[in-house]
């Protein structure tokens, strides 16, 4: 804890940050007239195209990737379904089309998992977790999940500081074509009143400048049936108050300058109203909770390669988030409770990369962040948080060995208008990873990774009325990973086989939990969790002839995440809530000239929704099956794509969150036209 004049650290960090900016400006001035560099070192374009690799095995930390074509072939239509197929990822889904969906990596918790959109971090300082359900897959070019650390050293300090990163990448629609414009219109429809039209327009307004705009509307009543079992009584019920209406609009500007530096500007708006169906309660199916969300952000990202030695990445972002929660019930004094919260974030980031020789790379990243929270709750402290993050990264290659080290320093201070404020916090978090290739002629790699991270208490943890606690310490996590990866063509009938096996051990200390005190529940540092597990992924492609091919993918996760807080607790060494010991998925896709078919299955073993692993707290395991058929027609310069999906083929009723039943069998139809 810092208690003595934290502002000297602030002044030092600001001075260093300004020095980096000045140094980069000086480099740019020196390199402006270098026409050779402008013609040869078009590194940004290479980097962007390099994202589309279907499988990443030559990396020191586990990285899993879905490309656009694979997402389409498998018929995946929403973000949660795609992320659920990553090994080691646990998606909490509160049911319904509009339900909250969050992702946790290897049971570390959603607050330890960062989400980035086109390379810039998405934030929620109030709750600390990101609802991935608000992101559409329609215009996504690539989706990746990195556990530990990405191999790219030219990224923001915020991403280096996270235990895992879910990266969402869009694409310039005119990047791979000489066409002056392109248009795509799409309509999805399906069970439970679901309809989702969307349009995308992109135009080249100059030889090196393109803009794109897209928008979509989604609605569903969400009143799907489910079976309620109460002892020997079984009744057929319908989910209530599960409707959603949402609007999403986005604009992008892509510009490549004469010196090959690249600028991308994105403006994003999301607006939704949804019902919160709540948990199932016997003899009471009323639910009157509503939630309104508005989110706007604008972000800019600039990348400049001064030469083969120096590179710069600069980012800036403004984020505005507003939400209103309303519950109508006689238990409230006025018959209704309304909570309104408004968040704002101002974000600056700069990363400088230096590669004096091919075998050695270093980068230095600095982030400055300001967060505010305004609320209508009585005695709201109106907090302001200042965050400074620095990441020093070094990577060295020698023959078949690659070693990478990172040191992240975080300094956080807060101001409040009312009440107590927490102490200033700072911490150094190291990361080290090793990748070894024993034989040059074989694509076999051994890897090791250690990473230390911590997460600062959210505004809700610190200030939420009555249960907030400003004395909370940051939650600390450590990750250890040891793995082997291999790819090749061992059989004559396969194009390739790619296999990854990783064993890991994670440890979480000072876990922030809500516990009862003398009079009220309170947020406290109490929990300790040990996590031991293994992730296995397998992918292969089998061409049956020149026109027909099969692709098989699968992943399996074993995870023992136990509470080791106190030997006196009844749940000592019990599996933590909502963490299955076994989980996995498999898919088979068939590409033919007539129709593309895909089958997917996702399953998890039993879990527990409360800390004690007793029968009363158990949630049964499940396997969900889905079938997809699609075909693309060429009509002159237009492409028409039709897709049909059958979801939860066996009509299995299951819960991901206890008492939040998921939909049974449903269908979805999609039609799109592009020219």
C-alpha positions as CSV (number, residue, x, y, z in Angstrom):
1,X,0.0,0.0,0.0
2,X,1.2,3.5,-0.7
3,X,0.5,6.0,2.0
4,X,3.3,8.5,1.5
5,X,2.8,11.1,-1.2
6,X,1.6,9.0,-4.1
7,X,1.8,12.1,-6.4
8,X,5.5,11.8,-6.8
9,X,4.8,8.5,-8.6
10,X,2.2,10.3,-10.7
11,X,4.5,13.1,-11.7
12,X,7.3,10.6,-12.5
13,X,4.9,8.5,-14.7
14,X,3.6,11.5,-16.5
15,X,7.1,12.7,-17.2
16,X,8.2,9.3,-18.6
17,X,5.0,9.1,-20.7
18,X,5.7,12.6,-22.2
19,X,9.3,11.6,-22.9
20,X,8.1,8.5,-24.9
21,X,5.7,10.7,-26.9
22,X,8.4,13.3,-27.6
23,X,10.9,10.6,-28.6
24,X,8.4,9.0,-31.0
25,X,7.6,12.4,-32.5
26,X,11.3,13.0,-33.1
27,X,11.7,9.6,-34.8
28,X,8.7,10.3,-37.1
29,X,10.3,13.7,-38.1
30,X,13.5,11.9,-39.0
31,X,11.8,9.2,-41.0
32,X,9.2,11.2,-42.9
33,X,11.4,11.6,-46.0
34,X,12.5,8.0,-46.2
35,X,10.7,6.7,-49.2
36,X,12.5,3.3,-49.0
37,X,10.9,2.6,-45.6
38,X,7.5,3.6,-46.9
39,X,7.7,1.2,-49.8
40,X,9.2,-1.8,-48.1
41,X,8.3,-2.0,-44.5
42,X,4.5,-2.4,-44.7
43,X,4.5,-4.4,-41.5
44,X,0.9,-3.4,-40.4
45,X,-0.6,-5.1,-43.4
46,X,1.3,-8.3,-42.8
47,X,0.3,-8.2,-39.1
48,X,-3.4,-7.9,-40.0
49,X,-3.4,-10.8,-42.5
50,X,-1.4,-12.9,-40.0
51,X,-4.3,-12.9,-37.6
52,X,-6.2,-15.3,-39.8
53,X,-4.1,-18.4,-38.9
54,X,-6.6,-21.1,-37.9
55,X,-4.5,-22.7,-35.2
56,X,-1.6,-21.2,-33.2
57,X,0.8,-23.8,-31.9
58,X,4.2,-22.0,-32.1
59,X,3.4,-19.7,-29.2
60,X,4.6,-19.8,-25.6
61,X,1.1,-19.2,-24.1
62,X,-2.1,-21.0,-25.1
63,X,-3.9,-19.0,-27.9
64,X,-7.1,-20.3,-29.6
65,X,-8.5,-18.8,-32.7
66,X,-11.7,-18.8,-34.7
67,X,-11.6,-17.3,-38.2
68,X,-14.6,-15.9,-40.0
69,X,-15.0,-18.9,-42.4
70,X,-14.9,-21.3,-39.5
71,X,-17.6,-19.3,-37.6
72,X,-19.8,-19.4,-40.6
73,X,-19.2,-23.1,-41.4
74,X,-20.2,-24.1,-37.8
75,X,-23.2,-21.8,-38.0
76,X,-22.3,-19.9,-34.9
77,X,-24.5,-16.8,-34.6
78,X,-23.7,-15.3,-31.2
79,X,-20.6,-14.5,-29.2
80,X,-21.4,-16.7,-26.2
81,X,-21.8,-19.8,-28.4
82,X,-18.4,-19.2,-30.0
83,X,-16.5,-18.5,-26.8
84,X,-18.0,-21.5,-25.2
85,X,-16.0,-23.6,-27.7
86,X,-12.6,-22.4,-26.4
87,X,-10.9,-24.8,-24.1
88,X,-10.5,-23.4,-20.6
89,X,-13.3,-20.8,-21.1
90,X,-16.3,-20.8,-18.8
91,X,-19.3,-18.8,-20.0
92,X,-22.0,-17.9,-17.5
93,X,-25.3,-17.5,-19.2
94,X,-28.3,-16.3,-17.2
95,X,-30.7,-17.6,-19.8
96,X,-32.8,-16.2,-22.5
97,X,-31.7,-14.3,-25.6
98,X,-31.1,-11.1,-23.6
99,X,-29.5,-12.7,-20.5
100,X,-26.2,-11.5,-19.2
101,X,-23.2,-13.5,-20.6
102,X,-19.7,-13.3,-19.1
103,X,-16.5,-15.2,-19.7
104,X,-14.0,-16.5,-17.2
105,X,-10.6,-18.1,-18.1
106,X,-9.6,-21.2,-16.1
107,X,-11.9,-20.3,-13.1
108,X,-10.0,-17.1,-12.3
109,X,-13.2,-15.1,-12.6
110,X,-14.7,-12.7,-15.2
111,X,-13.0,-9.8,-13.6
112,X,-9.6,-11.2,-14.4
113,X,-10.5,-11.7,-18.1
114,X,-10.1,-8.7,-20.4
115,X,-12.1,-8.1,-23.6
116,X,-10.6,-6.1,-26.5
117,X,-12.3,-4.8,-29.6
118,X,-10.0,-4.2,-32.5
119,X,-7.0,-4.1,-30.1
120,X,-8.5,-1.6,-27.6
121,X,-9.7,-2.8,-24.2
122,X,-13.4,-2.8,-23.3
123,X,-14.0,-1.7,-19.7
124,X,-16.7,-1.8,-17.0
125,X,-15.2,-0.2,-13.9
126,X,-18.5,-0.5,-12.0
127,X,-19.0,-4.3,-12.1
128,X,-15.7,-5.4,-13.5
129,X,-17.1,-7.9,-16.0
130,X,-18.1,-7.5,-19.6
131,X,-21.3,-8.7,-21.1
132,X,-20.1,-10.4,-24.3
133,X,-23.7,-10.9,-25.5
134,X,-23.8,-7.3,-26.8
135,X,-21.2,-8.0,-29.4
136,X,-22.4,-9.4,-32.8
137,X,-20.5,-11.9,-34.9
138,X,-21.9,-10.6,-38.2
139,X,-18.9,-8.4,-39.1
140,X,-16.2,-10.2,-37.1
141,X,-13.2,-11.4,-39.0
142,X,-11.5,-13.2,-36.1
143,X,-12.0,-14.2,-32.5
144,X,-9.2,-15.3,-30.2
145,X,-8.7,-16.3,-26.6
146,X,-5.2,-15.9,-25.2
147,X,-4.5,-17.4,-21.7
148,X,-1.6,-15.8,-20.0
149,X,-0.1,-13.5,-22.6
150,X,-0.2,-12.9,-26.3
151,X,3.1,-13.1,-28.2
152,X,2.6,-9.6,-29.7
153,X,4.7,-7.1,-27.8
154,X,3.1,-4.1,-29.5
155,X,-0.1,-3.8,-27.5
156,X,-1.4,-1.8,-24.6
157,X,-0.3,-2.2,-21.0
158,X,-3.9,-3.0,-20.0
159,X,-3.9,-6.2,-22.0
160,X,-0.5,-7.3,-20.6
161,X,-2.0,-6.8,-17.1
162,X,-4.8,-9.3,-17.6
163,X,-4.8,-13.1,-16.8
164,X,-6.6,-13.8,-20.2
165,X,-7.8,-11.7,-23.1
166,X,-10.7,-12.4,-25.4
167,X,-9.9,-10.4,-28.6
168,X,-12.6,-9.5,-31.1
169,X,-11.3,-8.3,-34.5
170,X,-13.4,-6.7,-37.2
171,X,-12.2,-6.2,-40.8
172,X,-12.0,-3.5,-43.4
173,X,-14.7,-4.8,-45.8
174,X,-12.7,-3.5,-48.8
175,X,-9.3,-4.6,-47.7
176,X,-8.9,-7.6,-50.1
177,X,-10.7,-6.0,-53.1
178,X,-10.4,-3.2,-55.6
179,X,-14.1,-2.5,-55.5
180,X,-15.1,1.1,-54.7
181,X,-17.9,0.0,-52.4
182,X,-19.7,-3.0,-50.9
183,X,-23.1,-3.7,-49.3
184,X,-24.4,-6.5,-47.2
185,X,-27.9,-6.9,-45.9
186,X,-28.9,-9.7,-43.6
187,X,-32.0,-11.0,-41.8
188,X,-32.1,-13.6,-39.0
189,X,-35.3,-15.0,-37.6
190,X,-36.2,-17.9,-35.3
191,X,-38.0,-19.3,-32.3
192,X,-39.4,-17.3,-29.4
193,X,-40.1,-14.1,-31.5
194,X,-36.5,-13.6,-32.5
195,X,-35.7,-11.3,-35.4
196,X,-32.5,-9.6,-36.2
197,X,-32.0,-7.5,-39.4
198,X,-28.7,-5.8,-40.1
199,X,-27.0,-3.8,-42.9
200,X,-23.4,-2.9,-43.6
201,X,-22.1,-0.4,-46.1
202,X,-18.4,0.3,-47.0
203,X,-17.0,2.8,-49.5
204,X,-13.5,3.8,-50.6
205,X,-13.4,7.6,-50.6
206,X,-9.7,7.8,-51.5
207,X,-7.1,5.4,-52.7
208,X,-5.9,4.8,-49.1
209,X,-9.1,5.7,-47.2
210,X,-12.2,3.6,-46.5
211,X,-15.2,4.0,-44.2
212,X,-17.8,1.5,-43.2
213,X,-21.1,1.8,-41.3
214,X,-23.2,-1.0,-40.0
215,X,-26.3,-1.3,-37.8
216,X,-28.6,-4.0,-36.5
217,X,-31.8,-4.3,-34.6
218,X,-32.7,-7.3,-32.4
219,X,-35.9,-8.3,-30.7
220,X,-37.3,-11.4,-29.0
221,X,-40.1,-12.1,-26.6
222,X,-38.1,-15.0,-25.1
223,X,-41.1,-16.7,-23.6
224,X,-39.8,-20.2,-24.1
225,X,-41.3,-23.3,-22.4
226,X,-39.6,-25.3,-19.7
227,X,-40.5,-28.1,-17.3
228,X,-40.7,-27.4,-13.6
229,X,-40.1,-30.3,-11.3
230,X,-41.4,-29.9,-7.7
231,X,-41.0,-33.3,-5.9
232,X,-43.5,-35.6,-7.6
233,X,-45.3,-32.8,-9.4
234,X,-44.2,-31.9,-12.9
235,X,-45.7,-28.9,-14.7
236,X,-45.1,-27.2,-18.0
237,X,-44.2,-23.5,-17.6
238,X,-43.1,-20.6,-19.7
239,X,-40.3,-18.2,-19.1
240,X,-41.6,-14.7,-18.3
241,X,-40.1,-11.2,-18.6
242,X,-37.3,-12.5,-20.9
243,X,-37.9,-10.1,-23.8
244,X,-35.2,-7.8,-25.3
245,X,-35.0,-5.0,-27.8
246,X,-31.6,-3.7,-28.8
247,X,-30.1,-1.4,-31.4
248,X,-26.5,-1.3,-32.4
249,X,-24.7,1.0,-34.8
250,X,-21.0,1.3,-35.6
251,X,-18.8,3.4,-37.9
252,X,-15.2,2.8,-38.9
253,X,-12.6,4.8,-40.7
254,X,-9.5,3.1,-42.1
255,X,-6.7,5.2,-43.5
256,X,-3.2,4.2,-44.7
257,X,-0.8,7.1,-44.9
258,X,2.0,7.6,-47.5
259,X,4.6,6.3,-45.1
260,X,2.5,3.1,-44.6
261,X,1.4,4.0,-41.1
262,X,-2.2,3.1,-40.3
263,X,-5.0,4.9,-38.6
264,X,-8.3,3.3,-37.5
265,X,-11.2,5.2,-35.9
266,X,-14.2,3.5,-34.5
267,X,-17.5,4.9,-33.1
268,X,-19.9,2.5,-31.4
269,X,-23.4,2.9,-30.0
270,X,-25.5,0.3,-28.2
271,X,-29.0,0.8,-26.8
272,X,-31.2,-1.9,-25.2
273,X,-34.2,-2.6,-23.0
274,X,-34.7,-6.0,-21.6
275,X,-36.6,-7.9,-19.0
276,X,-34.7,-9.7,-16.2
277,X,-36.6,-13.0,-15.8
278,X,-35.0,-13.8,-12.5
279,X,-34.7,-17.2,-11.0
280,X,-37.5,-19.8,-10.9
281,X,-39.5,-19.6,-7.7
282,X,-42.1,-22.2,-6.8
283,X,-45.7,-20.9,-6.9
284,X,-44.5,-17.5,-8.0
285,X,-43.9,-16.8,-11.7
286,X,-44.1,-13.0,-11.5
287,X,-41.0,-11.0,-12.6
288,X,-41.0,-7.3,-12.9
289,X,-37.3,-6.3,-13.1
290,X,-36.3,-4.3,-16.1
291,X,-32.9,-3.1,-17.3
292,X,-32.0,-0.3,-19.8
293,X,-28.5,0.1,-21.2
294,X,-26.9,2.8,-23.3
295,X,-23.2,2.6,-24.3
296,X,-21.3,4.9,-26.6
297,X,-17.6,4.9,-27.2
298,X,-15.2,6.4,-29.8
299,X,-11.7,5.0,-30.1
300,X,-8.7,5.7,-32.3
301,X,-5.7,3.5,-33.0
302,X,-2.5,4.6,-34.8
303,X,0.4,2.3,-35.8
304,X,3.7,3.5,-37.3
305,X,6.7,1.5,-38.3
306,X,9.6,4.0,-38.5
307,X,12.0,1.4,-39.8
308,X,12.7,-2.3,-39.2
309,X,13.9,-1.2,-35.8
310,X,11.3,1.1,-34.3
311,X,7.5,0.8,-34.2
312,X,4.8,2.8,-32.3
313,X,1.2,2.0,-31.3
314,X,-0.9,4.8,-29.9
315,X,-4.5,4.5,-28.7
316,X,-7.1,6.8,-27.4
317,X,-10.7,6.1,-26.2
318,X,-13.7,7.8,-24.6
319,X,-16.4,5.6,-23.2
320,X,-19.8,6.5,-21.8
321,X,-22.1,4.0,-20.2
322,X,-25.5,4.5,-18.7
323,X,-27.9,1.9,-17.2
324,X,-31.2,2.0,-15.3
325,X,-32.5,-0.9,-13.2
326,X,-36.1,-0.9,-12.2
327,X,-38.0,-3.3,-10.0
328,X,-41.7,-3.0,-9.2
329,X,-42.7,-4.8,-5.9
330,X,-44.8,-4.1,-2.8
331,X,-41.7,-4.6,-0.7
332,X,-40.4,-1.2,-1.7
333,X,-41.6,2.0,0.1
334,X,-43.0,3.6,-3.0
335,X,-43.8,0.3,-4.7
336,X,-40.8,0.6,-7.1
337,X,-37.0,0.8,-6.9
338,X,-35.0,2.6,-9.6
339,X,-31.2,2.6,-9.7
340,X,-29.4,4.8,-12.3
341,X,-25.7,4.6,-12.9
342,X,-23.5,6.5,-15.3
343,X,-19.8,5.6,-16.1
344,X,-17.3,7.5,-18.1
345,X,-13.8,6.6,-19.0
346,X,-10.9,8.5,-20.6
347,X,-8.1,6.4,-21.9
348,X,-4.7,7.0,-23.5
349,X,-2.1,4.4,-24.4
350,X,1.3,4.4,-26.1
351,X,3.6,1.5,-26.8
352,X,7.1,1.8,-28.3
353,X,8.8,-1.3,-29.8
354,X,12.5,-1.7,-30.4
355,X,14.0,-4.5,-32.5
356,X,17.7,-3.8,-33.0
357,X,18.4,-7.4,-34.2
358,X,16.1,-10.1,-35.5
359,X,16.6,-12.2,-32.3
360,X,15.8,-9.5,-29.8
361,X,12.7,-7.4,-29.3
362,X,11.7,-5.0,-26.5
363,X,8.7,-2.8,-25.9
364,X,7.5,-0.3,-23.4
365,X,3.8,0.3,-22.9
366,X,2.1,3.1,-20.9
367,X,-1.6,3.5,-20.2
368,X,-3.3,6.4,-18.4
369,X,-7.0,5.9,-17.4
370,X,-9.6,8.0,-15.7
371,X,-12.9,6.4,-14.6
372,X,-15.9,8.1,-13.0
373,X,-19.2,6.7,-11.6
374,X,-22.3,8.8,-10.9
375,X,-25.3,7.2,-9.2
376,X,-28.8,8.3,-8.0
377,X,-28.3,6.1,-4.8
378,X,-28.4,8.0,-1.5
379,X,-24.9,9.0,-0.2
380,X,-23.3,8.0,-3.5
381,X,-19.5,8.8,-3.1
382,X,-19.2,9.8,-6.7
383,X,-15.7,8.1,-7.1
384,X,-13.0,9.1,-9.5
385,X,-10.3,6.5,-10.2
386,X,-6.9,7.3,-11.7
387,X,-4.9,4.4,-13.1
388,X,-1.4,4.3,-14.5
389,X,0.0,1.1,-16.0
390,X,3.5,0.4,-17.4
391,X,4.6,-2.8,-19.1
392,X,8.2,-3.5,-20.0
393,X,8.6,-6.5,-22.3
394,X,11.6,-8.4,-23.6
395,X,11.8,-11.2,-26.0
396,X,14.9,-13.2,-27.2
397,X,15.3,-16.0,-29.7
398,X,18.2,-18.3,-29.9
399,X,18.1,-21.3,-32.2
400,X,15.0,-23.2,-31.2
401,X,14.4,-21.3,-27.9
402,X,12.3,-18.2,-27.4
403,X,12.2,-16.5,-24.0
404,X,9.8,-13.6,-23.2
405,X,9.6,-11.6,-20.0
406,X,7.2,-8.9,-18.9
407,X,7.0,-6.7,-15.9
408,X,3.8,-4.7,-15.3
409,X,3.6,-1.9,-12.8
410,X,0.1,-0.6,-11.8
411,X,-0.6,2.5,-9.7
412,X,-4.1,3.4,-8.7
413,X,-5.5,6.2,-6.7
414,X,-9.1,7.3,-6.1
415,X,-11.0,10.4,-5.0
416,X,-14.5,10.5,-3.4
417,X,-16.9,13.4,-2.6
418,X,-18.4,11.5,0.3
419,X,-17.3,8.9,2.8
420,X,-14.0,7.1,3.0
421,X,-11.7,6.4,0.0
422,X,-9.4,3.4,-0.3
423,X,-5.7,3.6,0.1
424,X,-3.6,4.1,-3.0
425,X,-2.5,0.8,-4.5
426,X,0.5,-0.2,-6.5
427,X,2.0,-3.6,-7.5
428,X,4.7,-5.1,-9.8
429,X,3.5,-8.3,-11.6
430,X,6.0,-10.4,-13.6
431,X,5.4,-12.8,-16.5
432,X,7.9,-15.2,-18.0
433,X,7.4,-17.7,-20.9
434,X,9.6,-20.1,-22.7
435,X,9.0,-21.8,-26.1
436,X,11.3,-24.5,-27.3
437,X,11.4,-26.3,-30.7
438,X,13.6,-29.4,-30.3
439,X,13.8,-30.3,-34.0
440,X,13.7,-27.8,-36.9
441,X,12.2,-30.4,-39.2
442,X,9.3,-31.1,-36.9
443,X,6.5,-28.7,-35.8
444,X,6.8,-29.8,-32.2
445,X,6.9,-27.2,-29.5
446,X,7.4,-27.3,-25.7
447,X,6.1,-24.3,-23.7
448,X,6.1,-23.0,-20.2
449,X,4.5,-19.9,-18.7
450,X,4.2,-18.1,-15.4
451,X,2.2,-15.0,-14.9
452,X,1.2,-12.9,-11.9
453,X,-1.8,-10.6,-12.0
454,X,-4.1,-8.8,-9.7
455,X,-7.4,-7.1,-10.0
456,X,-8.5,-4.0,-8.1
457,X,-11.9,-4.0,-6.4
458,X,-14.7,-2.7,-8.6
459,X,-16.7,0.4,-7.7
460,X,-19.5,-1.9,-6.6
461,X,-17.1,-3.9,-4.3
462,X,-16.0,-0.6,-2.7
463,X,-19.0,1.7,-2.6
464,X,-22.2,-0.2,-3.2
465,X,-24.6,0.8,-0.4
466,X,-24.3,-1.1,2.8
467,X,-22.2,-4.0,1.4
468,X,-19.3,-2.0,-0.1
469,X,-16.0,-2.0,1.7
470,X,-13.3,0.6,1.0
471,X,-10.7,-1.5,3.0
472,X,-10.7,-4.3,0.4
473,X,-7.3,-5.5,-0.8
474,X,-6.7,-6.3,-4.5
475,X,-7.4,-9.9,-5.6
476,X,-4.2,-11.6,-6.6
477,X,-3.8,-14.5,-9.1
478,X,-0.9,-16.6,-10.2
479,X,-0.8,-18.8,-13.3
480,X,1.5,-21.7,-14.1
481,X,1.3,-23.5,-17.5
482,X,3.3,-26.3,-19.0
483,X,2.3,-27.6,-22.5
484,X,3.2,-29.3,-25.7
485,X,1.9,-28.5,-29.2
486,X,2.3,-30.3,-32.5
487,X,1.1,-30.2,-36.0
488,X,1.8,-32.3,-39.1
489,X,0.4,-34.7,-41.7
490,X,0.9,-38.2,-40.2
491,X,-1.7,-39.8,-42.4
492,X,-2.0,-39.7,-46.2
493,X,-5.7,-38.9,-46.0
494,X,-5.4,-35.8,-43.8
495,X,-4.4,-32.3,-44.8
496,X,-3.1,-31.7,-41.3
497,X,-3.5,-32.6,-37.7
498,X,-2.9,-30.0,-34.9
499,X,-2.8,-31.0,-31.3
500,X,-2.2,-29.0,-28.1
501,X,-2.0,-30.3,-24.5
502,X,-1.6,-27.9,-21.6
503,X,-1.5,-28.6,-17.8
504,X,-1.8,-25.7,-15.4
505,X,-2.0,-24.6,-11.9
506,X,-3.6,-21.3,-10.8
507,X,-3.8,-19.8,-7.4
508,X,-6.1,-16.9,-6.2
509,X,-5.5,-15.1,-2.9
510,X,-7.5,-12.4,-1.2
511,X,-10.5,-13.4,-3.2
512,X,-13.3,-10.8,-2.9
513,X,-16.5,-12.4,-1.7
514,X,-19.7,-11.2,0.0
515,X,-20.1,-12.6,3.5
516,X,-22.6,-12.0,6.4
517,X,-21.4,-9.8,9.3
518,X,-23.1,-8.8,12.5
519,X,-25.9,-6.9,10.9
520,X,-25.5,-6.9,7.1
521,X,-23.7,-8.7,4.3
522,X,-20.3,-7.1,3.5
523,X,-17.6,-7.4,0.7
524,X,-14.5,-9.0,2.3
525,X,-11.1,-10.5,1.3
526,X,-11.6,-14.0,2.5
527,X,-11.3,-16.6,-0.3
528,X,-8.4,-18.7,-1.4
529,X,-8.7,-20.9,-4.4
530,X,-6.4,-23.6,-5.9
531,X,-7.0,-24.5,-9.5
532,X,-5.5,-27.6,-11.2
533,X,-6.4,-28.5,-14.7
534,X,-5.6,-29.6,-18.3
535,X,-6.7,-28.4,-21.7
536,X,-6.6,-30.5,-24.8
537,X,-7.4,-29.3,-28.3
538,X,-7.4,-31.3,-31.6
539,X,-8.1,-30.2,-35.1
540,X,-7.8,-32.0,-38.5
541,X,-9.0,-31.6,-42.1
542,X,-9.7,-34.6,-44.4
543,X,-10.3,-34.0,-48.1
544,X,-12.6,-36.7,-49.5
545,X,-12.0,-35.5,-53.0
546,X,-11.3,-32.3,-54.8
547,X,-14.8,-30.9,-54.0
548,X,-15.7,-32.3,-50.6
549,X,-13.8,-32.0,-47.4
550,X,-14.3,-32.7,-43.7
551,X,-13.0,-30.7,-40.8
552,X,-13.1,-32.1,-37.2
553,X,-12.3,-30.1,-34.1
554,X,-12.6,-30.9,-30.5
555,X,-11.5,-29.6,-27.1
556,X,-11.6,-31.0,-23.5
557,X,-11.0,-29.4,-20.2
558,X,-10.4,-31.0,-16.9
559,X,-10.5,-28.6,-14.0
560,X,-10.3,-29.1,-10.2
561,X,-10.9,-25.7,-8.7
562,X,-11.2,-26.0,-4.9
563,X,-11.7,-23.7,-2.0
564,X,-8.8,-23.8,0.4
565,X,-9.7,-20.7,2.5
566,X,-10.0,-22.4,5.9
567,X,-9.8,-26.0,7.1
568,X,-12.6,-25.2,9.5
569,X,-15.1,-24.5,6.7
570,X,-17.5,-27.2,5.6
571,X,-16.7,-26.5,2.0
572,X,-12.9,-26.9,2.5
573,X,-11.4,-28.4,-0.7
574,X,-14.9,-28.5,-2.3
575,X,-15.2,-27.5,-6.0
576,X,-16.1,-23.8,-6.3
577,X,-19.5,-22.9,-7.6
578,X,-20.3,-23.1,-11.3
579,X,-17.1,-24.9,-12.2
580,X,-17.5,-28.3,-13.9
581,X,-14.7,-30.8,-13.4
582,X,-15.2,-32.0,-17.0
583,X,-16.2,-29.9,-20.1
584,X,-15.6,-30.1,-23.8
585,X,-17.0,-29.7,-27.3
586,X,-16.7,-31.3,-30.7
587,X,-17.7,-30.3,-34.2
588,X,-17.8,-31.9,-37.6
589,X,-18.2,-29.7,-40.7
590,X,-18.6,-30.9,-44.3
591,X,-18.0,-28.6,-47.2
592,X,-19.5,-29.6,-50.6
593,X,-20.4,-27.7,-53.8
594,X,-24.1,-28.1,-53.0
595,X,-24.4,-27.4,-49.3
596,X,-22.2,-27.1,-46.2
597,X,-23.3,-29.1,-43.1
598,X,-22.1,-28.8,-39.6
599,X,-22.7,-30.7,-36.3
600,X,-21.6,-29.4,-32.9
601,X,-21.9,-30.7,-29.4
602,X,-21.1,-28.9,-26.2
603,X,-21.2,-30.6,-22.8
604,X,-20.2,-30.1,-19.1
605,X,-20.4,-32.4,-16.1
606,X,-22.3,-31.7,-12.9
607,X,-21.6,-28.5,-11.0
608,X,-22.6,-26.9,-7.7
609,X,-24.3,-23.5,-7.3
610,X,-23.3,-23.0,-3.6
611,X,-19.9,-23.6,-1.9
612,X,-20.8,-26.9,-0.3
613,X,-20.7,-29.9,-2.7
614,X,-23.8,-31.6,-1.4
615,X,-26.7,-33.2,-3.4
616,X,-29.0,-30.3,-2.7
617,X,-26.6,-27.8,-4.4
618,X,-25.9,-29.9,-7.5
619,X,-26.7,-28.8,-11.0
620,X,-26.8,-31.7,-13.5
621,X,-24.5,-31.9,-16.4
622,X,-25.7,-31.6,-20.0
623,X,-24.8,-32.0,-23.6
624,X,-26.3,-29.7,-26.2
625,X,-26.3,-30.7,-29.9
626,X,-26.8,-28.4,-32.9
627,X,-27.1,-28.9,-36.7
628,X,-26.4,-26.3,-39.4
629,X,-26.9,-26.3,-43.2
630,X,-25.8,-23.4,-45.4
631,X,-25.1,-22.5,-49.0
632,X,-23.8,-19.5,-50.9
633,X,-25.1,-18.7,-54.3
634,X,-23.4,-16.5,-56.9
635,X,-25.8,-14.2,-58.8
636,X,-23.7,-12.2,-61.1
637,X,-21.8,-9.7,-58.8
638,X,-24.0,-10.6,-55.8
639,X,-23.6,-13.4,-53.3
640,X,-26.7,-14.8,-51.6
641,X,-26.1,-16.9,-48.5
642,X,-28.9,-19.0,-46.8
643,X,-28.5,-20.8,-43.5
644,X,-30.7,-23.0,-41.3
645,X,-30.0,-24.1,-37.8
646,X,-31.5,-26.5,-35.3
647,X,-30.3,-25.7,-31.8
648,X,-30.6,-28.1,-28.8
649,X,-31.5,-30.9,-31.1
650,X,-32.5,-33.3,-28.4
651,X,-34.6,-30.7,-26.6
652,X,-32.6,-31.1,-23.4
653,X,-33.6,-28.9,-20.5
654,X,-30.6,-27.7,-18.5
655,X,-29.4,-24.8,-16.4
656,X,-26.0,-23.0,-16.7
657,X,-27.0,-20.9,-13.7
658,X,-29.2,-22.6,-11.2
659,X,-32.9,-21.8,-11.5
660,X,-32.3,-20.0,-14.9
661,X,-33.5,-22.6,-17.4
662,X,-32.0,-22.4,-20.9
663,X,-34.2,-22.7,-24.0
664,X,-35.1,-26.1,-25.4
665,X,-35.2,-27.0,-29.1
666,X,-35.3,-24.0,-31.4
667,X,-34.6,-23.0,-34.9
668,X,-33.0,-20.1,-36.7
669,X,-33.0,-19.0,-40.3
670,X,-30.5,-16.5,-41.9
671,X,-30.5,-14.9,-45.3
672,X,-27.9,-12.4,-46.5
673,X,-27.0,-10.7,-49.7
674,X,-23.7,-9.1,-50.5
675,X,-22.5,-7.1,-53.5
